[in-house]
């Protein structure tokens, strides 16, 4: 199983949808709240080049936004 990381904020609807999808598919993930964690926010901007959330890392692949088909493909679910 690949490492899954999501950079999110509590008020982000698409972040909630992504996390619900991971839970539904029993995918373990690490979550960083970039609304309160400034270091992780900087890290997210360096990796993605922008401030929008969610930013999802699946192994080496970076996805900006909740692209369910792409996420499912990368996870093989």
Secondary structure, DSSP 8 states (H G I E B T S, - for coil): ---EEEEE-TT-HHHHHHHHHHHHTT---EEEETTT-HHHHHHHHHHHSS--S-EEEETTEEEES--HHHHHHHHT-
